Amino acid sequence: MILKEKFSNVKENKKFKALFNDITPLELILICIPFIISFSTNKAISRNTFGVVFLFLILIFGFGFLFIIGWKWRFLFFGILLFTSILLIWLIGQPFEYWMLSGRDEEIRNCIEAILNRENPYYTTTHDGLSPSNLPFSYFLYLPVYIITGGYSYFMSIVIMALFCFIISYAFIDTEKAYLILPTLSFIIFSDYFFLEAAMNSDLITIQMVFLLVLFLISDEVPEQKEFLRYFSIIPKEPKKIDRKIVVFAFLFGSLLASRMHFWLIAFIIPFYILKIYGLKKTIYLSLITIVTFLIWMIPFILTDIYFFFNVAPIAHNCKMTQWRAKDTVIFPGTFILDFLNQYLNYGEFNCIIITIIILIISLVLGLIKCENKFHLYLIISICYFIYLFFYLFILVNALLRDYVSIAALPLTMAFLYADFGKKRTENLK
């Protein structure tokens, strides 16, 4: 009776009431579509065809059976989705030799082992002679899972994915967007790029998911703004007080900046959003926390060998944009664009500076004009990523199935949960 009473109280709680809503036909279709598409297109799946087909049937028929018999508890569908995705990630990641197609897992393991042995991780190399490209915080992020599993950093993909699913669900379960939670998670974890990244144990997706979760610590509400000139509104009339969450965000954001250089570009977008909520003085204070945290992670490794850090690894690895891609790696319309850029913007290493300035200017303008809620924030981050990745890749063959494009796809997918942002949390969930 006591358990039944507690269960009843949970069911009546507004935060969790949507868990007991009926799953709609549209919701069911949107959940299954990404898995079906990935099953039919992803090369990684061909390595484990039998197991993937089996899981495919479990997912489709399992969801279908529950829907037909009228089983309405949405959290049961969430449980099946999460369980199936974990099994699928594990299955596609087998055999472990598949990781060798990418040096990401080997690099992470080598660097973690070097840190544990109190050695410079950037002196290590992979089997093909490549030096590490990640910044220091990446390896400390993977360290707990590496120790717990006895050296298998691969499991970090599963841990972060599961954590991501739970936090997304908790954040939106009592909103008018609750019906999009399961389809959104399905589009992320059953997408082509996620399969490929998880199988290769690339940290790009993992760190990007952590970044999206860290953004949850920033306030959703943007106060009324003072008008500046005609189009810009960047200072709140009544700035929000600094609370514990935003301070934690400042520390975590500084850490993420010390994980991958691609976060440096969006670092110029985030302060505009914070500025519109907390005002100038508080934004400067939070920025100082972020910068100090970043330097704490970076300086010990830089000082160990300054020349090696900047000229060999990891900075040198992240500045490949300084040279245009060869034509044999580009498909149309990338060839046309590449010819145009080579003719009018062919300044060798200075190309990187020019492109970065272009991205920062776009980030600046969009941040000042449109960064008024989290829908805009995620959308602008995604746009700036796409611009950067376009210049970085020049539309490489199979680019849409590769990791770098997924960096932009994740915040774009998340933006849909924040669409119609002006609507308050509903209290009358069906």
C-alpha positions in Angstrom: 0.0 0.0 0.0 2.8 2.4 0.9 4.6 1.8 -2.5 1.2 2.2 -4.3 0.6 5.5 -2.5 4.1 6.8 -3.4 3.6 5.7 -7.0 0.3 7.5 -7.1 1.9 10.7 -5.8 4.6 10.6 -8.4 2.0 10.1 -11.1 0.1 13.2 -10.0 3.3 15.3 -9.8 3.2 17.9 -12.6 6.9 17.4 -13.4 6.3 13.7 -14.1 2.7 13.7 -15.3 3.7 13.7 -19.0 5.4 10.3 -18.4 2.0 8.8 -18.2 0.6 10.4 -21.3 -0.5 8.4 -24.3 2.2 7.9 -26.9 0.9 9.3 -30.2 1.1 7.7 -33.7 3.2 10.7 -34.9 5.5 10.4 -31.9 6.0 6.6 -32.5 6.8 7.2 -36.2 9.3 10.0 -35.4 11.0 7.7 -32.9 11.5 4.9 -35.4 12.4 6.8 -38.6 16.1 7.7 -37.6 16.8 4.0 -36.7 15.3 2.8 -40.0 17.3 5.3 -42.0 20.6 4.6 -40.2 20.0 0.8 -40.5 19.7 1.1 -44.3 22.5 3.6 -44.9 25.3 3.2 -42.3 28.3 1.2 -43.3 29.2 0.6 -39.7 26.1 -1.6 -39.3 27.2 -4.0 -42.0 29.8 -5.4 -39.6 27.2 -6.7 -37.3 24.2 -7.3 -39.6 22.5 -10.1 -37.7 22.6 -8.4 -34.3 21.5 -5.1 -35.7 18.5 -6.7 -37.6 17.6 -8.4 -34.3 17.6 -5.1 -32.4 15.8 -3.4 -35.2 13.0 -5.9 -35.0 12.9 -5.6 -31.2 12.6 -1.8 -31.4 10.0 -1.6 -34.2 7.8 -4.5 -33.0 8.3 -3.7 -29.4 7.1 -0.1 -29.8 4.4 -1.2 -32.2 3.0 -3.9 -29.8 2.9 -1.5 -26.9 1.2 1.1 -29.0 -1.4 -1.4 -30.3 -2.4 -2.7 -26.9 -2.7 0.8 -25.7 0.1 0.8 -23.2 0.3 4.5 -22.5 3.1 5.1 -20.1 5.7 7.1 -22.0 8.5 6.3 -19.6 8.2 2.6 -20.8 8.9 3.7 -24.3 11.8 5.8 -23.0 13.2 2.8 -21.2 13.1 0.6 -24.4 14.6 3.4 -26.4 17.5 3.9 -24.0 18.1 0.1 -23.5 18.1 -0.5 -27.3 20.4 2.3 -28.0 22.9 1.2 -25.4 22.9 -2.4 -26.8 23.2 -1.0 -30.3 26.2 1.2 -29.4 27.9 -1.7 -27.7 27.1 -4.0 -30.7 28.4 -1.7 -33.4 31.5 -1.0 -31.3 32.4 -4.7 -31.6 34.8 -6.1 -32.4 37.2 -3.7 -30.7 39.4 -3.6 -33.8 36.8 -1.3 -35.4 38.2 1.4 -33.2 41.4 1.2 -35.1 39.7 2.8 -38.1 40.1 6.0 -36.1 43.0 7.0 -33.8 40.6 8.7 -31.3 40.3 5.8 -28.8 44.0 5.0 -29.0 44.9 8.7 -28.5 42.7 9.0 -25.4 44.0 5.8 -23.8 47.6 6.8 -24.5 47.2 10.2 -23.0 45.3 9.0 -19.9 48.0 6.4 -19.3 50.7 9.1 -19.6 48.9 11.3 -17.1 48.6 8.4 -14.6 52.3 7.8 -15.0 53.0 11.6 -14.5 54.3 11.9 -18.1 53.6 14.5 -20.7 50.6 13.1 -22.7 51.5 15.1 -25.8 54.7 13.1 -26.3 52.6 10.0 -27.0 51.7 8.9 -30.6 49.2 6.6 -32.1 50.0 3.5 -34.1 50.1 5.7 -37.3 52.5 8.2 -35.7 50.0 11.0 -35.0 50.4 13.2 -31.9 47.4 14.1 -29.7 45.0 16.8 -30.9 42.8 17.2 -27.9 43.3 19.8 -25.2 44.0 18.6 -21.6 40.5 18.6 -20.1 39.3 15.9 -22.5 41.6 13.3 -21.0 40.5 14.1 -17.4 36.9 13.9 -18.5 37.5 10.3 -19.7 39.7 9.4 -16.7 37.0 8.1 -14.2 35.5 5.7 -16.8 38.9 4.6 -17.9 39.8 3.7 -14.3 36.4 2.1 -13.4 36.4 -0.1 -16.5 40.1 -1.1 -16.3 41.2 0.8 -19.4 38.1 0.9 -21.6 37.6 4.5 -22.4 35.0 3.3 -25.0 32.3 3.1 -22.4 32.3 6.9 -21.9 30.1 7.2 -25.0 27.5 5.0 -23.4 27.7 6.8 -20.0 27.4 10.3 -21.5 24.6 9.2 -23.9 22.5 7.7 -21.1 23.1 10.8 -18.9 22.2 13.0 -21.8 18.9 11.2 -22.3 17.9 11.4 -18.7 18.7 15.1 -18.3 16.9 16.0 -21.6 13.8 14.1 -20.4 13.8 15.7 -17.0 14.3 19.2 -18.4 11.3 19.1 -20.8 9.0 16.5 -19.3 6.5 19.1 -18.0 6.6 21.5 -21.0 4.4 21.7 -24.1 7.3 20.2 -26.0 7.2 17.0 -24.0 5.9 15.0 -27.0 9.2 15.9 -28.8 11.5 14.4 -26.1 11.6 10.8 -27.4 11.8 11.7 -31.1 14.6 14.2 -30.4 16.6 11.6 -28.5 15.9 9.1 -31.2 17.1 11.5 -33.9 20.3 12.0 -32.0 21.2 8.5 -30.8 19.9 6.6 -33.8 21.5 8.9 -36.4 24.2 8.0 -38.8 26.8 10.2 -37.4 26.2 9.0 -33.8 26.6 5.4 -34.8 29.9 6.1 -36.5 31.2 8.3 -33.7 30.3 5.8 -31.0 31.8 2.9 -32.9 35.1 4.8 -33.3 34.9 6.1 -29.7 35.4 9.7 -31.0 35.3 12.2 -28.2 33.7 14.9 -30.5 30.1 13.7 -29.9 30.7 12.9 -26.2 32.1 16.4 -25.4 29.4 18.0 -27.5 26.7 16.3 -25.5 28.4 17.5 -22.3 28.5 21.0 -23.7 24.7 20.9 -24.4 24.0 19.7 -20.9 26.2 22.4 -19.4 24.1 25.1 -21.3 21.1 24.0 -19.2 22.7 25.7 -16.3 22.1 29.1 -18.0 18.8 30.7 -17.3 16.0 30.2 -19.8 14.4 33.6 -19.2 15.9 36.7 -20.8 14.9 40.0 -19.0 13.5 43.0 -20.9 16.3 44.7 -22.7 17.4 48.3 -23.0 17.4 49.5 -26.6 20.7 50.3 -28.1 20.8 52.1 -31.4 17.9 50.7 -33.3 18.4 47.0 -33.7 20.6 45.9 -30.9 19.4 45.2 -27.4 22.2 43.8 -25.2 21.8 45.2 -21.7 18.9 44.0 -19.4 16.8 46.6 -17.6 16.7 44.5 -14.5 19.7 42.1 -14.5 19.2 38.7 -13.0 21.1 37.9 -9.8 24.0 35.6 -10.0 23.1 32.2 -8.5 24.9 28.9 -7.9 24.0 27.4 -11.3 25.6 30.2 -13.4 28.8 30.1 -11.4 29.0 26.3 -11.9 28.4 26.9 -15.6 31.3 29.4 -15.7 33.7 26.8 -14.2 32.4 24.0 -16.5 32.5 26.2 -19.6 36.1 27.1 -18.9 36.9 23.4 -18.6 35.2 22.6 -21.9 37.2 25.4 -23.6 40.2 23.4 -22.5 38.9 20.2 -24.2 38.5 21.0 -27.9 39.5 24.1 -30.0 36.2 24.1 -31.9 34.5 25.4 -28.7 36.6 28.6 -28.9 34.5 29.9 -31.8 31.2 29.6 -29.9 32.9 31.1 -26.9 32.2 34.4 -28.5 28.4 33.6 -28.8 27.7 32.5 -25.2 28.8 35.8 -23.5 26.2 37.7 -25.5 23.4 35.5 -24.2 24.7 35.8 -20.6 25.1 39.6 -21.1 21.5 40.0 -21.9 20.5 38.1 -18.7 23.1 39.3 -16.1 24.3 42.7 -17.4 27.9 43.9 -18.1 29.5 43.7 -14.7 28.3 40.2 -13.8 29.2 39.0 -17.3 32.7 40.2 -16.8 32.9 38.5 -13.4 31.6 35.2 -14.9 34.0 35.5 -17.9 36.9 35.9 -15.5 35.9 32.6 -13.8 35.8 30.9 -17.2 39.1 32.3 -18.3 40.9 31.4 -15.0 39.5 27.9 -15.1 40.6 27.5 -18.7 44.1 28.6 -17.9 44.4 26.3 -14.9 43.8 23.4 -17.2 46.1 24.6 -20.0 49.1 26.3 -18.4 50.7 23.2 -16.7 50.8 21.4 -20.1 51.9 24.4 -22.0 54.8 25.1 -19.7 56.0 21.5 -19.9 57.1 22.1 -23.5 55.8 25.3 -25.1 57.3 24.8 -28.5 55.9 21.2 -28.8 52.5 22.2 -27.6 52.0 25.0 -30.2 54.0 23.6 -33.1 53.5 19.9 -33.0 50.5 19.1 -30.8 47.7 19.9 -30.1 47.5 23.4 -31.6 49.1 22.4 -34.8 46.6 19.6 -35.4 43.7 22.0 -35.0 44.9 24.6 -37.5 44.6 22.4 -40.6 42.2 25.0 -42.0 45.3 27.0 -43.0 45.5 25.0 -46.3 42.8 24.5 -48.9 41.6 20.9 -49.4 42.9 19.0 -52.5 40.4 18.7 -55.4 40.3 14.9 -55.2 38.8 15.1 -51.7 35.9 17.4 -52.8 32.7 16.8 -54.6 30.4 19.2 -56.5 29.3 21.9 -55.6 32.4 22.0 -53.4 34.7 22.0 -56.5 33.1 25.2 -57.8 33.3 26.9 -54.4 36.9 25.7 -53.9 37.9 27.2 -57.3 36.4 30.5 -56.4 38.1 30.7 -53.0 41.5 29.6 -54.5 41.2 32.4 -57.1 40.1 35.3 -54.8 41.1 34.2 -51.3 44.3 32.3 -51.8 46.5 33.7 -49.0 48.1 30.5 -47.7 48.1 30.3 -43.9 46.3 33.7 -43.7 43.2 31.9 -44.9 42.6 30.5 -41.5 42.6 34.0 -40.0 40.3 35.4 -42.6 37.7 32.6 -42.2 37.9 32.8 -38.4 37.2 36.6 -38.6 34.2 35.9 -40.9 32.7 33.4 -38.4 33.3 35.8 -35.5 31.6 38.7 -37.3 28.6 36.5 -38.0 28.6 35.3 -34.4 28.8 38.9 -33.2 25.9 40.2 -35.3 23.6 37.2 -34.6 24.5 37.3 -30.9 23.7 41.0 -30.6 20.5 41.0 -32.7 18.9 37.6 -32.2 20.3 35.8 -29.2 17.1 36.4 -27.1 16.3 32.9 -25.8 17.7 29.4 -25.9 16.1 28.5 -29.2 18.1 31.4 -30.7 21.2 30.4 -28.7 21.2 26.8 -30.0 20.3 27.9 -33.5 23.1 30.5 -33.7 25.7 28.0 -32.3 24.6 25.5 -34.9 24.8 28.1 -37.7 28.3 29.2 -36.7 29.4 25.6 -36.5 28.1 24.9 -40.0 30.0 27.9 -41.4 33.2 26.8 -39.7 32.8 23.2 -40.7 32.0 24.1 -44.3 35.3 26.0 -44.6 37.1 23.3 -42.7 35.8 20.4 -44.8 35.0 22.0 -48.2 32.2 19.4 -48.6 34.3 16.3 -48.2 33.0 13.0 -49.5 30.7 11.4 -47.0 31.0 14.6 -44.8 27.4 14.3 -43.7 28.2 10.9 -42.2 31.3 12.2 -40.4 31.9 13.6 -37.0 32.5 17.2 -37.7 29.1 17.8 -39.3 27.4 16.2 -36.2 28.9 18.9 -34.1 26.5 21.3 -35.7 23.6 18.8 -36.0 23.4 18.3 -32.2 22.6 21.9 -31.2 20.3 22.2 -34.3 18.3 19.2 -33.1 18.2 20.5 -29.6 16.9 23.9 -30.8 13.6 22.3 -31.8 12.9 21.6 -28.1 13.2 25.3 -27.5 11.0 26.4 -30.4 8.0 28.5 -29.4 10.0 29.5 -26.4 7.5 32.2 -25.3 5.1 29.5 -24.2 5.2 28.9 -20.5 5.3 25.4 -18.9 1.9 24.0 -19.2 0.0 23.0 -16.1 -2.8 21.2 -17.9 -1.0 18.3 -19.5 -3.4 15.8 -21.1 
